[in-house]
Amino acid sequence: MKQKEILIISNYFPPEKGAASNRIFSMVKGFSENNYKVSVVCPLPNYPQGKIFKGYKGRFYKKEKTAFGKINRLWVLPSNSSNKFVRLLSMLTFSFSLTLFLLFTKSPKKVIIQYSPVFIGFTAVFWAKLLSKNIILNVSDLWPLAGLEMGILNKGMYYTILLKMEHFCYYKSHLILGQSEEILHHIKEIEINKPIFLYRNFPDFTPPEIIENPNIKNPIKIVYAGLLGVAQGLLKICNEVEFTKEVQLHIYGNGPETEKIKLLKKENIFYHGELDREILHQELQKYDIGFVPLTNRIYGSVPSKTFELSRIGLPILYFAGGEGEMLVNKFNLGWVIPVNNLQEFQLFINSLTSEKLLNFSEKEIQKTAITNFNFRIQFEELIDLVDNC
């Protein structure tokens, strides 16, 4: 059977860590296992530190051959600055590199474009349309709306320009993937007459074997693993919530708030650095509760940790609102606290006991996740759509 070809454009890709990178790598792996030769276009790795990784510094371009196809890593001026103009400049540099690549490099007819960031998504869609590509848009965040809800953006000319770019991306695509029902609803409201598909950020790893221990756990260990950014609000939680000897918070990850979290001098809060994903999955099994926070409820967002933690079998403490809250309640995955309600969060910590943990079976949580958050089943549906796109 002749091997098919597809191009995937993303702002994030391994060796970078995080949900976005994992999502795209799982997609690449899925296509590779379904008779596709995959080409990836991404920036030189720099996320979330905002610095080019060792081994890639001083390069304008690096091409890597892999078992699934090629990775084309393009020049970018990296930044993790909280200043939106500095971050915009960084995105524009990758957009420039991406433009040159698409204009002067032969690439497959079918292209999957990761959206957001807006400018990169817009650049990719613009040139892909001019080059008569079949465009599949993978929408993981509703920018600029998410920026408005997080207080990063204000309504005005800049916001209006971003909105027009967003709508352009939808209108020019042939197939749109959305990671939440809210994203699909948003696209339908704009009256985009294009095929849409719910493509959640399900993980694709072998779930660990669970040996449940009904003994009293003292202390109870809550774990957060992921990006340490303003949107997640870990620093605020650490500063304003008191953890007792009976309830500890353990933190893994990296991001803009890392240095401040390292300098915290609060009892029962522990920072462990950043680990590779496979090692992290082993570490997470040592803990009792997985923590999923956001500072504000972001329309369209469903944190991927919801799916990852439940596949490991950890009960979830969900503090992020939105559609993810509904999923935690629907599938009985753990506890939900109203987003950004630190008073309710403190009350939960104060009242948390081993008896409360017994309300959730780790084996049942994992079984629910394997049944309902199945990457393979979802990807089979996606392949059918892409083959016919």
C-alpha positions as CSV (number, residue, x, y, z in Angstrom):
1,M,0.0,0.0,0.0
2,K,1.4,3.4,-1.0
3,Q,2.3,5.5,2.0
4,K,0.3,8.7,2.4
5,E,1.9,12.0,3.4
6,I,0.9,14.8,5.8
7,L,2.5,18.0,7.1
8,I,1.9,19.1,10.7
9,I,2.7,22.7,11.8
10,S,2.9,23.4,15.5
11,N,4.5,25.9,17.8
12,Y,5.3,23.1,20.2
13,F,7.1,19.8,19.8
14,P,9.4,17.5,21.8
15,P,11.9,17.7,23.3
16,E,9.7,20.5,24.7
17,K,7.5,19.3,27.5
18,G,3.9,20.1,28.3
19,A,0.4,19.3,27.1
20,A,0.7,21.0,23.7
21,S,3.9,19.2,22.8
22,N,2.5,15.8,24.0
23,R,-0.7,16.3,22.0
24,I,1.2,16.9,18.7
25,F,3.6,14.1,19.3
26,S,0.7,11.7,19.9
27,M,-0.9,12.9,16.7
28,V,2.3,12.4,14.8
29,K,2.7,8.9,16.2
30,G,-0.9,8.1,15.4
31,F,-0.5,9.0,11.8
32,S,2.8,7.2,11.5
33,E,1.1,4.0,12.7
34,N,-1.7,4.5,10.1
35,N,0.4,4.4,6.9
36,Y,1.3,8.1,6.8
37,K,4.7,9.6,6.3
38,V,4.7,12.7,8.5
39,S,6.6,15.9,8.2
40,V,6.7,18.3,11.2
41,V,7.4,22.0,11.1
42,C,8.1,23.7,14.5
43,P,10.4,26.2,16.1
44,L,13.8,25.3,17.5
45,P,12.9,24.0,21.0
46,N,12.6,26.7,23.6
47,Y,9.4,26.2,25.6
48,P,8.7,26.9,28.5
49,Q,12.1,28.4,29.4
50,G,12.1,30.9,26.6
51,K,15.6,29.9,25.7
52,I,16.9,27.7,22.8
53,F,17.7,24.2,24.2
54,K,21.2,22.9,24.3
55,G,22.2,21.3,21.1
56,Y,20.1,23.7,19.0
57,K,21.7,27.0,19.9
58,G,23.2,29.1,17.2
59,R,21.2,27.5,14.4
60,F,18.8,29.0,12.0
61,Y,17.4,25.6,10.8
62,K,17.8,22.0,11.8
63,K,16.4,19.0,9.9
64,E,16.0,15.7,11.7
65,K,15.1,12.3,10.2
66,T,13.0,10.0,12.3
67,A,11.1,6.8,12.0
68,F,7.9,8.7,11.2
69,G,9.4,11.2,8.8
70,K,11.1,14.6,9.0
71,I,11.2,17.3,11.7
72,N,12.0,20.8,10.3
73,R,13.0,23.1,13.2
74,L,13.0,26.7,12.2
75,W,14.6,29.8,13.6
76,V,12.7,31.7,16.3
77,L,13.6,34.5,18.7
78,P,12.4,32.8,21.9
79,S,10.7,34.4,24.9
80,N,8.6,33.5,27.9
81,S,8.2,37.2,28.9
82,S,4.9,38.3,30.4
83,N,5.0,41.3,28.2
84,K,2.6,40.6,25.3
85,F,4.6,42.7,22.8
86,V,7.8,40.8,23.5
87,R,5.8,37.5,23.1
88,L,4.3,38.9,19.9
89,L,7.7,39.6,18.5
90,S,8.8,36.1,19.3
91,M,5.7,34.6,17.4
92,L,6.3,36.9,14.4
93,T,9.9,35.6,14.1
94,F,8.6,32.0,13.8
95,S,5.9,33.2,11.4
96,F,8.6,34.7,9.2
97,S,10.6,31.5,9.3
98,L,7.4,29.5,8.5
99,T,6.6,31.7,5.5
100,L,10.1,31.1,4.0
101,F,9.8,27.4,4.6
102,L,6.3,27.0,3.0
103,L,7.3,29.2,0.0
104,F,10.6,27.5,-0.8
105,T,10.2,23.9,0.5
106,K,8.1,21.2,-1.2
107,S,5.5,19.8,1.3
108,P,2.6,17.4,1.3
109,K,-0.9,18.4,0.1
110,K,-2.6,17.7,3.4
111,V,-1.5,19.9,6.3
112,I,-2.6,20.0,10.0
113,I,-2.1,23.4,11.6
114,Q,-2.1,23.8,15.3
115,Y,-4.1,26.8,16.5
116,S,-3.3,28.8,18.7
117,P,-1.0,30.9,18.8
118,V,-3.1,33.2,16.5
119,F,-0.3,34.7,14.4
120,I,1.3,31.4,13.7
121,G,-2.0,29.7,12.9
122,F,-2.9,32.6,10.6
123,T,0.4,32.6,8.8
124,A,0.2,28.8,8.2
125,V,-3.4,29.0,7.0
126,F,-2.7,32.0,4.8
127,W,0.1,30.4,2.9
128,A,-1.4,26.9,2.9
129,K,-4.5,28.3,1.2
130,L,-2.4,30.2,-1.4
131,L,-0.5,26.9,-2.1
132,S,-3.8,25.0,-2.5
133,K,-3.3,22.7,0.5
134,N,-6.0,20.7,2.2
135,I,-6.1,22.4,5.6
136,I,-7.0,20.7,8.9
137,L,-7.1,23.1,11.8
138,N,-6.5,21.7,15.2
139,V,-8.1,24.2,17.7
140,S,-6.9,23.8,21.3
141,D,-7.6,27.3,22.6
142,L,-10.1,30.0,21.7
143,W,-7.7,32.9,21.2
144,P,-8.3,35.8,21.4
145,L,-11.3,35.1,23.6
146,A,-9.1,33.2,26.1
147,G,-6.7,36.1,26.4
148,L,-9.7,38.4,27.1
149,E,-11.0,36.1,29.9
150,M,-7.5,35.8,31.5
151,G,-7.1,39.6,31.4
152,I,-4.1,39.5,29.0
153,L,-6.0,41.2,26.3
154,N,-8.6,44.1,26.2
155,K,-11.2,44.8,23.6
156,G,-9.9,47.3,21.0
157,M,-8.2,47.4,17.7
158,Y,-5.6,44.8,18.5
159,Y,-8.3,42.4,19.8
160,T,-10.4,43.0,16.7
161,I,-7.5,42.2,14.4
162,L,-6.9,38.9,16.3
163,L,-10.6,38.1,16.0
164,K,-10.5,38.6,12.2
165,M,-7.4,36.4,12.0
166,E,-9.2,33.7,14.0
167,H,-12.3,33.7,11.8
168,F,-10.0,33.7,8.7
169,C,-8.4,30.5,9.9
170,Y,-11.8,28.8,10.4
171,Y,-13.2,29.9,7.0
172,K,-10.2,28.8,5.0
173,S,-9.9,25.3,6.6
174,H,-11.4,22.2,5.1
175,L,-11.8,20.3,8.5
176,I,-11.7,21.7,12.0
177,L,-10.8,19.8,15.1
178,G,-11.7,21.2,18.5
179,Q,-10.6,19.8,21.9
180,S,-13.8,20.7,23.7
181,E,-17.5,20.9,23.1
182,E,-17.3,24.6,23.9
183,I,-14.8,25.1,21.1
184,L,-17.1,23.4,18.6
185,H,-20.1,25.4,19.9
186,H,-18.0,28.7,19.5
187,I,-17.2,27.8,15.9
188,K,-20.8,26.9,15.1
189,E,-22.0,30.2,16.5
190,I,-19.7,32.0,13.9
191,E,-21.7,30.0,11.3
192,I,-18.6,28.3,9.9
193,N,-20.0,25.8,7.4
194,K,-17.1,23.3,7.7
195,P,-16.9,19.7,9.0
196,I,-16.0,19.8,12.7
197,F,-14.8,17.0,15.0
198,L,-14.3,16.7,18.7
199,Y,-10.7,15.7,19.2
200,R,-9.9,15.7,22.8
201,N,-6.3,15.8,24.2
202,F,-6.4,12.1,25.3
203,P,-3.0,10.7,26.3
204,D,-1.5,7.7,24.6
205,F,0.7,5.7,27.1
206,T,0.5,2.3,28.8
207,P,-1.5,2.8,32.0
208,P,0.3,1.6,35.2
209,E,-0.9,-1.4,37.2
210,I,-2.6,-0.2,40.3
211,I,-2.3,-1.9,43.7
212,E,-4.7,-0.1,46.0
213,N,-3.7,0.5,49.6
214,P,-6.6,1.0,51.9
215,N,-4.4,2.0,54.9
216,I,-4.7,5.5,56.4
217,K,-2.5,7.9,54.6
218,N,-0.7,10.5,56.7
219,P,0.2,12.9,55.3
220,I,-2.1,13.0,52.2
221,K,0.1,14.1,49.3
222,I,-1.4,16.3,46.6
223,V,0.6,16.6,43.4
224,Y,0.7,19.2,40.6
225,A,2.7,18.5,37.4
226,G,2.7,20.9,34.5
227,L,3.4,24.5,33.4
228,L,4.1,26.9,36.2
229,G,2.5,30.0,34.6
230,V,0.2,32.8,35.5
231,A,-2.9,31.0,34.1
232,Q,-2.3,28.0,36.4
233,G,-2.0,30.2,39.5
234,L,0.2,27.9,41.5
235,L,2.2,30.8,43.0
236,K,-1.0,32.5,44.2
237,I,-2.3,29.3,45.7
238,C,1.0,28.6,47.5
239,N,1.1,32.2,48.9
240,E,-2.5,32.3,50.1
241,V,-3.4,28.7,51.1
242,E,-2.0,27.0,54.2
243,F,-1.2,23.3,53.9
244,T,-1.1,21.3,57.1
245,K,1.2,18.5,58.2
246,E,-1.7,16.2,57.3
247,V,-2.0,17.6,53.7
248,Q,1.1,18.4,51.5
249,L,1.4,20.0,48.1
250,H,4.1,18.6,45.8
251,I,5.0,20.5,42.6
252,Y,6.7,19.4,39.4
253,G,7.2,21.5,36.3
254,N,8.7,24.7,34.8
255,G,7.5,28.0,33.6
256,P,7.5,31.8,34.3
257,E,6.7,31.3,38.0
258,T,9.3,28.7,38.7
259,E,11.9,30.9,40.4
260,K,9.4,32.5,42.7
261,I,8.0,29.1,43.7
262,K,11.5,27.8,44.4
263,L,12.1,30.7,46.8
264,L,8.9,30.1,48.7
265,K,9.5,29.3,52.4
266,K,6.2,27.7,53.3
267,E,5.8,24.5,55.2
268,N,4.4,21.4,53.5
269,I,4.9,22.8,50.0
270,F,7.6,21.0,48.0
271,Y,9.1,21.8,44.6
272,H,10.8,18.9,42.8
273,G,11.9,20.4,39.4
274,E,11.0,19.1,35.9
275,L,11.1,15.5,34.9
276,D,10.8,13.7,31.6
277,R,7.2,12.4,31.0
278,E,7.9,8.7,31.5
279,I,9.7,9.3,34.7
280,L,7.1,11.7,35.8
281,H,4.3,9.1,35.3
282,Q,6.2,6.8,37.7
283,E,6.6,9.6,40.2
284,L,2.9,10.5,40.1
285,Q,2.0,7.0,41.3
286,K,3.5,7.9,44.7
287,Y,0.9,10.5,45.4
288,D,-2.7,10.4,46.5
289,I,-4.5,13.3,44.6
290,G,-3.7,15.0,41.3
291,F,-4.3,18.8,41.2
292,V,-5.7,20.6,38.2
293,P,-5.9,24.4,38.8
294,L,-6.6,27.5,36.6
295,T,-6.7,31.1,37.9
296,N,-9.9,31.8,35.8
297,R,-12.4,29.7,34.0
298,I,-11.3,29.8,30.3
299,Y,-14.1,29.1,27.8
300,G,-13.1,26.2,25.6
301,S,-10.3,24.9,27.8
302,V,-10.2,21.4,29.2
303,P,-6.9,20.8,30.9
304,S,-5.2,17.7,29.6
305,K,-4.1,16.8,33.1
306,T,-7.7,15.7,33.6
307,F,-7.2,12.8,31.2
308,E,-3.6,12.1,32.1
309,L,-4.1,11.9,35.9
310,S,-7.2,9.7,35.6
311,R,-5.4,7.3,33.3
312,I,-2.7,6.9,36.0
313,G,-5.6,6.3,38.5
314,L,-5.2,9.4,40.7
315,P,-8.4,11.1,42.1
316,I,-8.5,14.6,40.8
317,L,-8.8,17.9,42.8
318,Y,-10.3,20.1,40.1
319,F,-10.0,23.8,40.6
320,A,-10.4,25.2,37.0
321,G,-14.1,25.5,36.1
322,G,-15.6,25.0,32.7
323,E,-16.1,21.9,30.7
324,G,-13.4,20.0,32.6
325,E,-15.5,20.5,35.8
326,M,-18.4,18.8,34.1
327,L,-16.2,15.8,33.0
328,V,-14.9,15.3,36.6
329,N,-18.4,15.3,38.0
330,K,-19.9,13.2,35.2
331,F,-17.3,10.4,35.4
332,N,-16.8,10.7,39.2
333,L,-13.1,11.4,38.9
334,G,-12.7,13.4,42.1
335,W,-13.6,16.7,43.8
336,V,-14.5,20.0,42.2
337,I,-13.9,23.4,43.9
338,P,-15.3,26.6,42.3
339,V,-12.6,28.2,40.2
340,N,-10.5,30.9,42.0
341,N,-12.4,30.4,45.3
342,L,-9.5,30.2,47.6
343,Q,-11.7,30.2,50.7
344,E,-13.5,27.1,49.5
345,F,-10.1,25.6,48.6
346,Q,-8.8,26.2,52.1
347,L,-11.9,24.7,53.7
348,F,-11.3,21.6,51.5
349,I,-7.7,21.3,52.6
350,N,-8.7,21.7,56.2
351,S,-11.3,19.0,56.0
352,L,-9.4,16.5,53.8
353,T,-9.0,13.1,55.5
354,S,-8.0,9.5,54.5
355,E,-11.7,8.6,54.8
356,K,-12.5,11.1,52.0
357,L,-9.9,9.4,49.8
358,L,-11.8,6.1,50.2
359,N,-14.7,7.6,48.3
360,F,-12.7,7.2,45.1
361,S,-11.2,3.9,43.9
362,E,-8.0,4.4,41.9
363,K,-8.8,1.2,39.9
364,E,-12.2,2.5,39.0
365,I,-10.9,5.9,38.0
366,Q,-8.3,4.3,35.8
367,K,-10.9,1.9,34.3
368,T,-13.2,4.9,33.6
369,A,-10.4,6.8,31.9
370,I,-9.3,3.9,29.7
371,T,-12.9,3.3,28.6
372,N,-14.0,6.9,28.0
373,F,-10.8,8.7,27.2
374,N,-9.4,6.3,24.6
375,F,-6.9,7.8,22.2
376,R,-6.9,4.9,19.8
377,I,-10.7,4.8,19.3
378,Q,-10.7,8.6,18.8
379,F,-7.8,8.5,16.3
380,E,-9.5,5.9,14.2
381,E,-12.4,8.3,13.6
382,L,-9.9,11.1,12.9
383,I,-8.0,9.0,10.3
384,D,-11.3,8.4,8.4
385,L,-11.9,12.1,8.2
386,V,-8.4,13.0,7.2
387,D,-8.3,10.3,4.5
388,N,-11.3,11.9,2.9
389,C,-10.3,15.5,3.4
